[in-house]
Amino acid sequence: MDKQKAQAIEDAWSKESIMDVEINIIERMIGCRTVEGVEASISYARFLRLSGLTNDNYPLFLRLLEVENHWVIDSLIGDKDPFLLLSSIHPNNYLILNAFKLLTAWHPGGIYPKTLAIILGVLQASFSSPKDGYRIYNVSINDVNNLGKHLNKELGQDDANNRCMLDILDRIGALAGTSQNETIEQTARQANGIRTFFFDKRKKMEDIIPQVLLVKSDYIAKEIAPTQLFVD
């Protein structure tokens, strides 16, 4: 084969076009709309876990948290405490932004509790010092509402996820009275208000959080089960 024909063939399939095909296949896989996709995603999650979390690959871990399939999440977590899964990544704007994006995308009850725990672990670490956390990411009233909507009043404060959310709201609420910035004050007051409504049995959460955010879902109803699982 002469060089001209070889070049024409290479031009038809450039590295970029091959990468586009690969990305498309991975996105379809992560969609978990088929048994094959679920099983491939489980293997991919396991590969990431065994490869180890780093500052270079943690966005891939965040991407997998969007997968609405608890078998995939279990494969990503392994035997690690979900609250600590991303603890080795220092809080940053990208990490916190994506944590709140996920909370916004999920309906109450529509996400696997361990997945929620991973995100709550990120936010708890990020706002361990409320002022430092706010300097990294300017949390808004909308963010606070989308965090608070995942509180399950029926389970009470002894539930691990509830306890963590209440702690995060308490830390954000601690910003009240610390700044002349009215946006910070309003956000802090809303965080404190959500905590108050949670603890007050006479009050309903829809009276402090927009009702549209409180529409419930069921993560199990949307899942496709794998037929085969890895045994580590």
C-alpha positions in Angstrom: 0.0 0.0 0.0 1.4 3.4 -1.0 1.8 6.2 1.5 -1.0 8.3 0.0 -3.6 5.5 0.5 -2.3 4.8 4.0 -2.6 8.5 4.9 -6.2 8.6 3.5 -7.1 5.6 5.7 -5.5 7.3 8.8 -7.3 10.5 8.1 -10.6 8.7 8.0 -10.0 7.4 11.5 -8.1 10.1 13.4 -7.2 9.7 17.1 -9.9 12.3 17.9 -12.6 10.4 16.0 -11.7 7.1 17.7 -11.8 8.9 21.0 -15.2 10.3 20.2 -16.5 6.7 19.6 -14.9 5.5 22.9 -16.5 8.3 24.8 -19.9 7.6 23.2 -19.7 3.9 24.2 -18.7 4.8 27.8 -21.6 7.3 28.1 -24.0 4.6 26.9 -22.5 2.1 29.3 -22.8 4.5 32.3 -26.4 5.1 31.3 -27.1 1.6 32.7 -30.2 1.2 30.5 -29.4 -2.5 29.7 -28.1 -5.4 31.7 -24.9 -5.3 29.6 -24.5 -1.6 30.4 -24.9 -2.2 34.1 -22.4 -5.1 34.2 -19.9 -3.1 32.2 -20.4 -0.1 34.6 -19.8 -2.3 37.6 -16.5 -3.5 36.1 -15.5 0.1 35.3 -16.3 1.2 38.8 -14.3 -1.7 40.2 -11.4 -0.8 37.9 -11.5 2.8 39.2 -11.6 1.7 42.8 -8.6 -0.6 42.4 -6.7 2.0 40.5 -7.1 4.4 43.5 -8.5 7.8 43.9 -6.2 10.7 42.8 -6.3 14.4 42.1 -6.1 13.4 38.4 -9.0 11.0 38.3 -11.5 12.1 41.0 -13.8 13.7 38.3 -14.4 10.2 37.0 -15.5 9.1 40.5 -17.9 12.1 40.5 -19.2 11.1 37.1 -20.0 7.6 38.3 -22.0 9.1 41.2 -24.6 10.2 38.6 -25.2 6.5 37.8 -28.6 5.5 39.3 -27.7 1.9 40.1 -26.7 0.8 43.5 -24.7 -2.2 42.3 -22.4 0.2 40.4 -22.0 2.4 43.5 -21.2 -0.6 45.7 -18.5 -1.6 43.2 -17.0 1.9 43.4 -17.1 2.0 47.2 -16.0 -1.5 48.0 -15.5 -1.9 51.8 -14.8 1.8 52.3 -17.0 4.1 54.4 -19.0 6.0 51.8 -18.7 9.2 53.9 -14.9 9.0 53.4 -14.7 7.9 49.8 -13.5 11.3 48.5 -11.9 12.4 51.7 -8.4 12.4 50.3 -9.3 15.1 47.8 -8.8 18.6 49.3 -12.0 20.7 49.1 -12.1 22.8 45.9 -14.7 24.8 43.9 -15.2 22.0 41.3 -15.7 19.3 43.9 -18.3 21.4 46.0 -20.1 22.7 42.9 -20.6 19.1 41.6 -21.7 18.0 45.0 -24.5 20.5 45.0 -25.3 19.8 41.3 -25.9 16.2 42.3 -28.1 17.1 45.2 -30.1 19.4 42.9 -30.5 16.7 40.3 -31.7 14.0 42.7 -35.3 13.8 44.1 -35.7 13.0 47.8 -35.6 9.2 48.0 -34.5 9.0 44.4 -30.9 8.2 45.1 -29.1 5.3 46.8 -28.4 6.3 50.5 -24.7 5.4 50.1 -24.4 7.7 47.1 -25.9 10.5 49.1 -23.5 9.7 52.0 -20.5 10.2 49.6 -21.7 13.7 48.7 -22.5 14.6 52.3 -19.0 13.5 53.3 -17.6 16.0 50.7 -19.7 18.9 52.0 -19.1 18.1 55.7 -15.4 18.3 55.1 -15.7 21.4 52.9 -17.6 23.3 55.5 -15.8 22.1 58.6 -14.8 25.7 58.8 -17.8 27.6 57.5 -15.9 30.7 56.5 -13.2 28.7 54.7 -15.8 26.7 52.9 -17.7 29.8 51.8 -14.5 31.3 50.5 -14.0 28.2 48.3 -17.6 28.1 47.1 -20.3 30.7 47.6 -23.1 28.5 48.8 -26.6 29.9 48.0 -30.1 29.6 49.3 -30.9 27.3 46.4 -28.0 25.0 47.4 -29.2 25.0 51.0 -32.7 24.1 49.9 -31.5 21.3 47.7 -29.5 19.9 50.6 -32.3 20.2 53.0 -34.9 18.5 50.7 -33.1 15.2 51.3 -33.7 15.3 55.0 -36.1 12.4 56.0 -38.1 13.7 58.9 -39.6 10.3 59.6 -36.2 8.8 60.3 -35.2 11.4 62.8 -31.8 12.8 63.7 -30.3 9.4 64.5 -30.2 8.5 60.8 -26.6 8.9 59.7 -27.4 10.9 56.5 -29.9 13.1 58.4 -27.3 13.7 61.1 -24.7 14.7 58.5 -27.1 17.0 56.7 -28.1 18.7 59.9 -24.5 19.2 60.8 -23.7 20.8 57.4 -26.7 23.1 57.8 -25.6 24.0 61.3 -22.2 25.0 60.0 -23.6 27.1 57.2 -26.0 28.6 59.6 -23.1 29.6 61.8 -22.3 32.2 59.2 -25.2 34.3 60.4 -24.1 37.5 62.0 -20.5 37.2 60.7 -20.8 39.3 57.6 -22.3 42.5 56.2 -23.0 40.6 53.1 -26.8 40.2 52.9 -26.6 37.1 50.6 -24.5 35.3 53.2 -26.9 36.3 55.9 -30.0 35.1 54.0 -28.3 31.8 53.2 -27.3 31.2 56.8 -30.8 32.1 58.0 -32.3 29.6 55.6 -30.0 26.9 56.8 -31.0 27.6 60.4 -34.7 27.7 59.4 -34.5 24.3 57.7 -32.9 22.8 60.9 -35.7 24.4 63.0 -38.4 23.0 60.9 -36.9 19.5 60.9 -36.8 19.4 64.7 -40.3 20.9 65.2 -42.9 18.2 64.8 -45.6 20.8 64.4 -44.0 22.2 61.2 -43.8 20.8 57.7 -40.7 20.9 55.5 -42.7 22.3 52.6 -43.3 25.5 54.6 -39.6 26.2 54.6 -38.4 24.5 51.4 -40.2 25.0 48.0 -42.7 22.2 47.6 -41.6 21.4 44.0 -38.2 20.3 45.5 -39.8 17.9 47.8 -41.4 15.6 45.2 -40.3 12.1 46.1 -38.9 9.4 44.0 -37.7 5.8 44.4 -34.2 4.9 43.2 -35.0 1.1 43.3 -37.9 1.5 40.8 -35.5 2.8 38.1 -32.7 0.2 38.5 -31.8 -2.6 36.2 -30.2 -5.5 38.0 -27.0 -7.3 36.7 -27.0 -11.0 36.0 -23.4 -11.4 37.1 -21.3 -9.8 39.8 -17.6 -9.7 40.7 -16.6 -11.3 43.9 -13.4 -9.6 45.3 
